[in-house]
């Protein structure tokens, strides 16, 4: 009976023999990673508003400059160290950062500058650690596995995104806000253990004896995990520039970040007008995160894998851009808190539950160097570059006299262009996947 229940569970979760252990470790890895970040997120968002909305474009530009330094450093590390060594090193670096910030916040005269530095650092930290996570996932799982498993694995991250704010609410009074950084560091250390276990599973995978081509690919992957990627420290950027497919992904990211930043700035203005105190704003952000993450985990567990299998990458990628076009049109007609909150919840949940797993599928058809270097450059440098450009674009539109409603109308055709690029990328991924098989 126990065996029958296990088989039914594996069928419901779309697991095949030998995948359960790896998915469990990947689920735990993403859970700990996002729990670590979401402990810090409400603090970061409040620091952004408290520092002045007018200064946000400068903060976004500072984040982009930080990325300009971080991407070549990541390229240097991955060129010289094998995967089993550079992954723990990246996370160890961020753990050390958290400990240093904890110390800096204790120094009274440093708090204002430390707060601004922390906002920038948290924006870099979020993208880098999640980008590295998905690089690892598309490296150890195939395209076919990704369609079945990435929704379930992403649910681990959503569980962490729910646990993080809950831990913040539970611990912030008894231990104080700054000591939450130590809790975040501890969770990140747990993620490093998961990295090690997944690496061991990947190296132990036995090639499928009935499929010589698959066996050869798995053998090469196991050997590649023990070797440095090689190449230059700027290889991520050169790989993007040489590939029409990766340039398409870059355009996808720029359109995505432009709309995300527009919505973030609209949110900052509407929330600042709606609430008078930092405590009320922080509570609103926490409730928004809770609603987003609850809807996300339900979608990931019940819908994502079926949606990816039925609609494919192209259809799945296009859903949130089309939703964004409708959402910005609604916000243009009624730029109020209720419309903003509803749009944010649906868009962010759709992004985490559908767009993100589908977007990661785009990298299952590229080589290992592109999976780590090009993907990291796209997820960090291009992402934050788009943030910075969109921040100044939003400010420029405001300076021309456009209100929040008018800027929302500007976002609608951008969303439709994003949907068109999504369909092209999804079809190209399917074609490359067929060639690989």
N, C-alpha and C positions, 0 to 999 in steps of 0.2 A: 504493500500500500504506500509506504514511504517512497519507494522508487517511482510509483505511478504519479504521486504528487509532484515529485521532482521533475519528472518528464513533462507534466502539464505546465509547471512553472517555467521551465526552459522554453517550451513552445510559446507560451504567452509572452515571454521576454525576448523571443526570437534568438535564443542562444543555441549554439552548436557545441558538440562535445569538445572539451578542452578550453573553451572561452570563458567559462564561469569565473575562474580564479582571477584571470586578467581583468575582466570587467569589474569585479569586486574591488581590486586594487586601484583601478582607474577611477572608479566611483569615489572611493575613499580619498584618493589623491586630489580630485577636483573639489570634493567637499571641504577638505582642510584648507585648500588654497583660497577658495572664495570666502569661507568663514573667516580666515585671517584678514582678507581685504575688507569685508563688510563690517568688521568691527571698527575699522578706521573710516569708512566712507561718510557716515553722517557728520563726523568731526570735520572732514575735508570740505564737504559742501557748505557747512555753516561758516567755515573760515573764508570760503570764496565770497559769500555775501557780506560777511562782516568786514572784509577788506575793501569793500566798495565795488558795486557792479561796474562802474566806469573803468576800474582797473582790470577787469576780467580779460580783455584782449591782451593786455601785457602779461598776465599770468599764463595765458594759453601760449603766447609767444615764448615765454621763458621755458615752458614745458617742451616746446618744439626744439629749442636750443639745447636743452638737456638731452633730447633724443639724438641730436646731431653728434653729441659726444658718445652716447651709449651704444649706438648701432655699430660704429667701427670697433669699439671695444669688444662687443659681442662677437663680431666677425673675427677679431684677432684670437679670441678664446676658442671658438669653434674650429678655426683653421689648424690649431695646434694640439687640441685635446680630443680624445674620443668621447662619444656620447655619455658613457658611463661615468666619466670624470667631469665634463663641463656642466652637466645638468645639476648635480649637487653643488657645484661651485657657484652657479648663478643664484640659486636659492640661499646658499650660505652668505653670499654678499648682501642680499636684502635683509636677512636676519640680523647681520651686523649693523646695517643701517638703522633698523628699528631700535636696537640697543643704544646707538649713538643719539638718535632723536630723543629717546627717553631721557638720556642724560642732559641733552641740551635744553629740554623743556624745564628742567629743574633750576636753571640759571635765570634769575628774574629779569635781568637786563637783555636777555637774548630772545624773549618769548615772541615778540612781534616778528622779527626776522625769521625765527625758527618756524613760526606758523606759515609764513609765505613759502619758505623752502619746503615745508612739509606738504603743502598743497601741490606743488610741482612734483615733488618726489612721489606722492601717492598716485598721481596721474601717470607717471612713468612706471611705477611698480605694478599697477593694475594691468597695463597693456603687456609689459614684458613677461610677467609670470604666467599670464594666461596664454600669450603667444607661444611661449616655450612649451607649455602643457600640450597645446594642440599640435605643435610640431612633432612632439613625441608620439602623440596618438596616431597621426597620419603616417608616421614612420613604422610603427609596429602593427598597425591594422591595415588591411587591404581596402580597396574601394568598395567591394561587395560587403565586407564586414562593417565598414563605416555606415552604410545605409541602414543596417540592422541595429548597430550598437551605439552609434554616436548620440542618439536621443537619450538612451538610458544612461550613458556616461555623463552627458550634460546635466541630467537630473541630479547627479551627485553635487555638481556645482551649485545648482539651485537650492538644494538642501543646505549647503554651506552658506548660501546667501540669505537663507532664512535664519539659520542658527547664529550667524554673525551678529545681526542687529539684536536678536534675542539675548545673546550673551552680553552685548553692550548695555541693554536695558537692565539686565540682572546684576551686572558687576559695577556699573559706573558709579553708583552711590557708595557701596562699601569699600571699593579699592581706589576710586578716583579715576578721572579720564586718562591721565598720562600713563597709569599702570596698565591700561588696556593694550598699550603697545607691546608690553611683555607677553600678554596673553596671545596677541597676534603672532609674535615671534615663535612662541611655543607651538602653535598650530602649523606654522610654516615648517618648523623642524619635523613635524609628523609627516608632512607632504614629502620630505626628502626620503624618509623610510619607504614610502609608497613608490617613489621613483626607482629605488634600488630593487624592490621586489618585481616591478614591471620589467626592468632591465633583465633580471635573471630569467623571468618567464619568456621574454622575447628571444633570449639566447638559447633557451632549452627547447623551443618549438621544433618539433620534428617535421622535416619536409614531407609533404603528402606523396607516398610512394606511387600512387596511380597517376600522378600528373608530373611528368618530368620537368616541364617548364616552370611549374609552381615550386617544385623542390629546388631547382636551381636558383630561383628568385629568393626563396627563403634562406638558402645557404649563403647567398651573397649578402643578404640583409644582416644575418648574424655576424658575418665577418666584418661588414661595414660598421657595426656597432662598436667593434673593438678598435677602430682606426679613426684618426682625425679626418675631418672633412677636407682639409687642405684648401688651396685657393687663397685669394687675397682677402684682406680685411674689409674691402669694399665690394666683394663679390656679389653680395645681395643686391646692390644697386645695379651692377653691370648685368646680372642675370635678368633683372626686370626690364632693362632697356633693350636687351637683345631678343626678348620674347613678346610677340603680339598678345599671347595668352596672358602672361603676367602683367603686361601693360593694361589689359582689360580688367584684371583684378585691381590694379592701382586706380583705374578710373572708377570702378565699383566702390572702392574704399573712400575716394575723395567725395563722391556723391553722398555716400552714407554719412561721412563725418560732417559734411556741410549741413545736412538736414539735422543731424544730432545736435550740432552746435547751435543752429538756429533755434531748435526747440529748447535747448538748455538756457539760452539767453532769454527767450520768451518766458520760460519758467522762472528765471531769476527776477525778472521785472514783475510778473504777476504775483509771485510769492512775497516779494518785498512790499508790494502794495496791499496784500491781503493780511499780513501778520506783522505785528509791531515789535515782537521780542525775539531774540535768538532762540529761546527755549521753544516757542511756538513753531518757529521755522524748522528747527531740528526735529521736533515731533512730527511735523508734516512730512519731512523727507523720510523719516523712519517708517511711517504708515504707508507712504507711497512704495517704498522698497518692499515692505511686507506684502502688499497687494500684488505687486509685480511678481515677486518670487513665488507666492502661493499659486497664482495662475500659471506661472511658467512650469513649475514642477508637475502640475496636473497635466499640462499639455505634453511635456516631455515623456512622461510615463505612458500616457494613453494614446497620444496622437502622432508624435514626431516620426517614429520609425515607419508607421503606416503611410504617413503623408509623403515621406521621402521615397518610399518604395513605389507609391502610386503615381505621384506627380513628377518624380525625378528631381534632379538638382535644379533644372531650369524653372519648373513650376513653383518649387518650394522657395527659391531665391526671390521670385517676383512677388510673392504674397505681401510681405511687409512694405516694399515700395508702393504698391497699390493702396495698401491701408494708410500709408503716410500721406499720399495725395488726398485721400478723403479726410484724414485727420487735420491736415493743415487748412483745407477748405472750411471745415467746421470751426477751427480756431479763428480763421479770418472773419467768419460770420459772428462768432460769439467768443471773443478773447477774454474769458473769465476763468476762475479757478477750477470750477467743476469740469468744464470742457478740457482744460489743460490736464487735469488729473486723469480723466478717462482716457484721453489720447495717450498720455505717457504710459499708463498701465498696459493698454493693449499693444502699443508699439514696442515697448521694452520687453514685454513677455513674448511677443512674436519674434523679436530679435534673438533673445536668448534661447527660445525653444525651437525655432524653425530656421531663421536666417543663419545663426551661428553654426549649427551642425551642417547645414547645406553649404555654407561658405568654406568650412574646413574640408568638405569633400572635394573642393576644387584643387587641393594640394595632393590628393592621393595619386594623381597622374603625372607628377613631376619627380625629378630625381632627388636624392637625399640632400644634396647641397642646397637646392632650391627650397626644400621643405624646411630647412632651418634658417639659412641666410636670407633668401629672398622673402620668405614668409615673415621672418622677424622684421625686416625692413618695411614691408607692407603694413604689418600690424602695429608698428610703433612709429617709425619716421614718417611714412605717408599718412598714417592716421592722425598723428599730432600736427603734421604740416597742414593737413586739411582743417583741423581744428583752428589753428592759428589764422589761416586765410579766411575761414568762414567767420571767425570772431571779428576780424577787421572789416569784412564785408557787411556784417550785421551792423557794426558801429557806423560804417559809411552810409548805409541806407537810413539809419536813424538820423544822422547829421543832415541828410537831404530832406528831412521832414516826414519820412514815412513812419507811421505808427505800427504797433504790433500786428494789427489786422492786415495792413498792406504788405508787410514783410511775410506774413503767412501766405498771402496769395503768390508772392515771388517763389515760395518754396514748392508750390504745386507742380509746375512744369519740371522742376529739378527732380521731384519724386518720380514723375513719369519717365524721365530720361534714365533714372536709376533702374526702373523696372525693365526698360529695353535692354540695358547693359546686362542685367541679371539673366534674361532669357538667352542672350548670345553666349554668355559664359557657361551657362548650364548645358547648352547644346554642344559647345566646344569640349567641355569636360566629358560628356557622354561619348563623343567621337574619339577622344584620346584614350578613354578607358577601353573602348572596343579594340583600338590598335594595340594597346598593352596586353590585351588578352589574346 
